[in-house]
């Protein structure tokens, strides 16, 4: 032990005193013996040459956290101190690390931090009641254990990423350490304290010695194979906290229903249901997994349609159908056949495939919708069906398609005043229980933001609804098609195709795909292009813009490819 002249009283001398106690208990091994022992023991996180060991024990060099922990661990194992329990050993290491951190800060002229935790944890302990402090300690203990496993083993990281998200951690410092460990793992770099500290300090600023704190984490768990268990405990706790917070939120809303006119029981149910479904759907995965999934999708495509087929060959070839997660706006003047086209998309999805689809029919009744589907499938003129003048061959055709139409998983709502919250709740249920693949809204101008919305407010809320529709498409990972009227054909409109600026700016900004529907014969019956319809893809966030032509068979209430006329 060096004299007080060599190492004055203070945190450095206190650290040396505690370290020399372990050194003496180990039988005062030689410096070379310690150096060789550190090198030969694979469980030791760092090695030291004999000169460095001598400088540390003589107080001429302040060890790094990793060096101090390695030296203490080897001396403790060499001394075979049976009288001390594992908790005593951890307490010793913690004490040494605290002395070392204080000495380091003293050298730099910085006052020692009182608690080696992230600032957010300190604030939480100051603000929360005592029972919350107890819960936080338990949560942090599990978080420290799972990080300990990840620092010791890449296999542990691979196990943990399947269970935990960064947001599951209650401690901000632990959250950032977790993110850095995942980055190192994904980059194929060494997962060590040095690399972790380097990356942590380059991204974030903390009021503690991150290297010293990481060194103490290594002592939390002896077996990295426990990683999955600790991760599941953290995940369950985080989900429980979220459910509890949701319950409190809904309870507060319920209590305020009497004083707030914008709240009702349906709104509370939609809020509860929507957030619960969001919790069920959420999962985490490293970026490597998503890249592999992307490559699998590219390979599986092989020239086939990736999304939900539209039923139109040229459109599907250029756009690969309707891709999951995209909001598609189909706009056109009144009388162009938007509702007919929307039903075509539904039929191709659910009758031909079959895949589940959801039709929000705010333009037509359920009977009118069914009549159009049957007319298109059976090729029976719709005016015959409406007037009751069907011939025997028409009834035969109708009977032939009835089984396939009846079996089609088409779900429909025709409720007046249907709101965006009701739409989200319905889509969440269908996606969860019926594997929903496509949503068609006919039409967007008849959808309401909330039940209390007046006609005058609707235009101002259009941007909010479109934003929510796009968000819903992303969250549920399915294509959402919304039909939108451009207004009746005016004199200034005659003779030209619709353009992107004809739709409201909010539709252009939020939509992933904008299809403008145009038929010349809608305003010029003698047009040489009578019976033809242009699908003008004026915006395509993830593909090309183009124009394709289809045949309009109004008497059968359908559009078809040109070669099928």
N, C-alpha and C positions, 0 to 999 in steps of 0.2 A: 504494500500500500504506500503510495507516494506521500511525502510530508506535506504539511499545510503550506509550506513555502512554495513547493512545486505546484500544488493544486489547492488554492485557497478555499475556505469554507463557502459552500454554495451548492447549487443543484448538481454541478459536475462532480463535486466531491461526494455528495450523497449517492450519486449513481455508482461511482467507483466503490464506495463502501459496500453497497448491496451486491455488486458484481464480485467483489473479493470474497464475500461470504460464500458464494457459490463456488468460487475458485478453490477456496480452502476445503470446502466439503468434498470437492472432487479429488482431493489428494495433492494439490499443487502440481499438476502435470507440467511438463516442459513445454516451451513455446513451439518447438518443432512437432512434438507429439500432438499438441492441439491443432496445429495446421494440417497435419496428415489426417487426423481424425475428422476434421471438417470436410476434407476432400473425399474421404472414403465413405462417409455417411450420406446416402442419397436422400435421406429425409431432411437434411439441413438445407435451408434455402440459399445460403451463400457460403463461399470459401474465403479464407484469409491466409496470406503467407505469414511466416512466423514473425517477421519484422512488424507487420501491422498488428498482430496479436500483442506483441510486446509494447508497442506505442499506446494501445488502448488500455492495457492493464496498468501502465505507468502514468497514465493521465496526460500523455503528450499529444494524443489524437482523440477527438470526439468521434465515436463511431457513428456510422449511418444507422437508421432504424433496422435495416436488414442485417447489417453486421452485428449489431448488439443482440438481436434476437437469435441469430445463428450461434454466436459464442455462448450465450446463456443456455440455449437449448442443449448444446453439446456438453457443456460442463455439468448441467443438471443430469443428463443421461449417464455421463461418466461417473458422477458421484453416487448414482443409484440411491437417491434419498427416499427411502420408503416411508419415512415418517410424515412426509408432506403429500397432501392430496393434490389432485389435478387443479382444483379451485385455488389452492395455495400457490401453485406454480403460475397459474394465470394471473393471480394477484401480484406476484413478484414481477412478472414480465410487464404488466401494466404500470407498476410503480417505476421500474427501470425506464420504460419508455417516457413516462411523464417527466422524470428527472432529466432524461436526455433532451426532451423537447424544451424544457425550461432552460437548460444550459445552452442550447442552440440559440434560443431567443435572447438570452443574456449576452451572448457573443455578438449578436446583431444589434443589441440595444433596443430590443422590442420586449414589451411586457408579455408575460406568459398568458395564453388563453385559459380561461377558467375551466371550460368544458370542451373536450376534443370532439365536438359534434358540429354538424352543419348549422348555419344561422337559423334555418327554418325550424330545426328541432328545438333550438333554444327558445325561439319565440313560442312554439307550441307548448313547451313545458311551463313557460311563464303565464300563458293565457288560459290553459285548460285547467279544469278542476282536478283534484287529487286522483279520482278514479280514472280519469282520462290519462293522467301521467302514468299510472300503473299499466294501462292498456298499451300505451306508446312504448314502454320499456319492453313488454313482451313482444310486440311487433318488431321493434328494432333488434331484439335478440335473434329472432328468426331471420331477419334480413342480413344480419352480420354472419350468420351461419351459412346462408346460401351463397353469399359473396365469398366467404372463406373457401367453400367447395370449388367455386368457379376459378379462384386464384390458383388453386392447387391442381386442377385437372380440366383439360379441354373437353373430355367426355362429359364432365359435369355441366359445362356450358351448353353442350349439345342437348342435354336432358332438360335444362332449365328453360331454354328459349321456347320449348314446346308448351310450357306451362305459364310463364310469367310475362307480363308487360311491364315496361318501365313505370307506368302510372300506378302499378300495384304497390310500389314502395311508398311508405309513409314518410321516410326520411329523405330530404332533398339530396344530401351527399351520397347516400346509398343509390339513389336513382341515377346520379351522374356516373358513379363507379360502374354500375350495371351497364349503362350505355357504352362506356368506354371499353369494357370487357367484350361486349358484343362486336364492337368495331374491330378490335384487335383480332378476334376470332374470325370474323368475316374476311379480313384482309390477309389471313393466313400468317400473321406475325406471332412472335413469342408472347405468351401471356405471362408476364412477370410483374413484380412490383415496380421495377425500374421503368418498363415500357408503359405501365398503367399510369404511374406518376407523371411521366413525360407528357402523355396524351391529356391527362386531366388538367395539368397546369397550362397546357397550350389552349385549352377550350374554356376553362372556368377559373374563377378566382375564389379561394377559400381563406378563412381566417385561421386555419389550422395547418399543421405539417401533414400533408396528405400521405407522404411516405411513411411517417411514423404510424399514422392511423391504419394504413393498409397492412403494415407489419403486425399490428395487434389483431387484425382480422384473421391472419393465418393461424392463430392459436385457437380460434373458436371451434373448429371441427377437426378431428383426427382422420376421419374417413370421408373422402370426397363423394363416395357412393351414396351418402345421405342427401345429396343435393335435391333429388326429386321430392323427397318427403318434405323438406323445409320449403321448397317452392310451392308445393300444394297447400301448405299451411298458410303461406302469405297470400296466395291467390284466393283461397276461401275467405280469409279475413277481409281482403279488399272488396270482394263481391258482397260480403255481408255488410260492410260499411256503406257501399253504394245503395244496397237495397234499403238499409235503414234511413239513409238520407232521402231516398225517394219517398219512403213512407211518411217521413216528417214533412216533406214538401207537399204531398197530397193532403195530409191532415190539415196543414195550414191553409191550403186552398179551400178545403171543405168548410173550415171554420169561417172563412171570409165570404162564402157564397151569399149570405143574406145581405151583405153590404155592397157586393159587386155584381152589377147587372150582366157583365161579360162572362160570368162563370155559371156553369150548370153541371149537373151530374154527368152528362155525356162528355163534356169537356174534361172532367176529372178522369173518367174512364179511358178516354183516348190518350191522355197524358200518361197515365199509369201503364196502359197496355203498350204504348209506343216505346217508352223507356225500358220496360221489362224485355220486350222483344229485342231491343238494341243490345241489352246485356247478354242475351242468349246467343246472338249472332257474332259477337265480338270474339276475336282470337288474335294471337300474335304469332309472328314468325320472322326469322332473320331474312335479310334481303336476299341471301343466297337461295332460300326456298322459293321466293317469288320469281327470281330469275330462272330457276329451273322449271317452274310452272309455265313461265312465258315461252321458253324454248319448247317445252312439251306441246303447248298449244300451236305453235308455229309448225312443228313437225306433224302434228295430228291433222292440221288443216289440209295439207297436201292438195291444195287447189279446191277444196270443198268449202261450203259456206260455214263460217265460224259462228255467226249469230243466228237469230231466228229468221228463216226465209220469208221474204216478202211475197213470194209467188210470182215475181216478175224476173225473168231470166237475166236480162241485161242489167237491171238494178242490182241483183244479187251478185253478179259476176264482178261488178265494179266496186260494190260496197260491202260484199260478204254478208248480206242480209242486215238485220237490225242487231247491232252489237250490244252485248250486256253493259249496263251502266250508262247508256246514252239517252239523252232527251231529244226526241225528234219532233219538230214542228211541221205539220202539213198545212199549208195555207193556200187559200184560193178564194176567188170571188164566189158569191152565192150562186148556186145552180151548176157549179163545175163538177160536183160529184164527190165531195170530200167524205160524206158519210158512207157512201158506197165504197170508196177506197178503204176507209177504216175497217169496214166489215170484211173486205177482201183480205186484209192483213190478219184479221181474227180467224177467218176460215182457213187460210193457209197454215196458220199456227196450230189450230186445234182440231180441224176436221181431217186435214191431210196427214198430220204428223203421228199421233196427236200429242200436243203439249198444252198445258193449262194456260188460258188467257183470261183477262178481266176486261170487260167492256163497260165503260161508264157512259151509258146512253142517255144523254140529257136532251137530245134532239127528238128522238123517236120513242114510242111506246115499245114494250116488250113484244107485243103482237106484231107490230110493224117490222121490228128488227128480225123476228123469226121468219116472217113472210119473205123478207129480202134474202135471208140466208138460204131458205128452201128454193126460192126462184133461181138464185145463182147456182146452187148445187145441182138442181134437177133440170135446169135450162127450160123452165116453164115461164112464159111471159107473165110478169108481175101484174099487169093490168087484167089478165084472165083470172088470177087469184083474187084480186080485189073485187072484181065484178061478179065472181061466182060463175063464170062462163067457161070453166075448164073442160077440156075434151077427155075422152077415155085415155088417149095416149099420155095426156098430161098427168092424169091420176097415176098411171103406171110408172112414169118417171119419178113422180113424187114419192110413191111407195118404195121405189128402189133406193132412194137416198135417205129415207127416214131413219133407218137403223144407224148409219154412220153419223148423221147430224145429232141424233138423240144421245149417242155415246160420246160426242165431242165434249171435252172438259172446258166448256165456255161458261164463265161466270159473269153475271150481268147485274147492273143496278140501274134503275130509271127514276130515282128519287128526286123530285124537284127541290131546289135549294141545297143540293149536295155540296159539302164543304171539303176543303183540302185536308182537314184533320180526319174527317170520316174516310176520305180516300186513303190516307196513309194507314189508318187502322185496318181497313179492309185488305189492302195490299200486304200488310205485315202478316195477317192471318192466313191469307191465301199462299203466301210465300212459305210460311212455316209448315202448313198442313197439306198443301196441294201442289207444291213445287211450281209456283207461278213462273211463267216465262215471258209474258208480254202483257202490257197494259195499254189500252186505247181509250182516249178521252174524247168524246164527241158531245159538246165541243168546249174549248177552253173558256170561251166568253160566258158560258152558263155555269161555270164552276165558281163557288163562293169561297172567300177567305174564311169567313165564320158565319154562323147562323144569323147574326144581327146585322150583317152587311146590307146596305141599301143599294139601289141601282146606281146612285150617284157616286158611291164610294168604290164601286167595283173597278172602274178604270184605274184608279189610283193604287189599287191593291194588286193589279195584274203582275207587276214586277216581283212582288213578294211571292205570289203563287208560283210563278215560273221558276224562281230560285228554289223554292221548296220542292217542286217537281224534280228538278235536276238533282237536288240533294237526295231525294227518295230513290231516284234511279241508281245513284252511286251506292247508297247504303244497301239496297236490296239486290244490286248487281243484275238488273234486268232492264230491257229497253222500255221506255215510256213514250208513247206516241200521242201527241195532243193536236187535235184539229183546231184551226183558227180561221174565221171568216175575214176576208179582206173587204167586205162590203159589196153592195150590188154594183154591177157593171155600169159605169158612168160614161158620158160622152168622151171625156178625156182619156178614159181607159181603153176605149175601143181601138182595135187594131194593133195592140202591143201586148207583149208578154209581161206578166208581173215580174217585179224585180225585188231584190232584197230590201231596198229602202221602203217598199210598200208595207212592210210589217213593222210593228212597234219596236223601238230600239231594245227594249228589255228582252223581247223574244230573240232578236238577233244575237244579243250578248250572251244569254244563258244557254241557248240551244246548242247541242252538239252537231245536229244535222237540221237543215231547213230545206224542205221540199215544197216548191211552188207548183200547184196543179193548174194547168191551163188547157182549155179546149177552144179552138177557133169557132167551131160550129155552135158554141153556146151563145154567141152574139151575131154570127153570120151563117145562116142555115145553108147557104149555097157555097160555102167554102169548099175548095178542092180537097181540104183535109177533113172533111166531115167524118165523124166516127173515130177520129184520132185524138189522143190526149198526150200532152207532154208532162213528164215528171222532171222538173227543173231543180236539180240539187244545187242550190245557190250558196250553201255553206256546208262544209264537211270538215269538222275539226280534226278527224283522224283519217281522212281519205281525200280523194279527188272530188272536184266539182264537175258535174256533167249533166247532160240532158238525155233521157231515154224516152221512147215513144211506145205507148200501149194503145190497144183498141178499147173504146168505150161501148159497151153493150147495155144501154140503159134499159132496154126491155127485159133483160135478164138481171138487172141490178148488179152489174159487175164490170170490172176491167179485166182484160186478158192480154197476153202477149199477142203481137201483131200476127204471128203465124198460126194462131189458134182461132182466127175469125172464120 
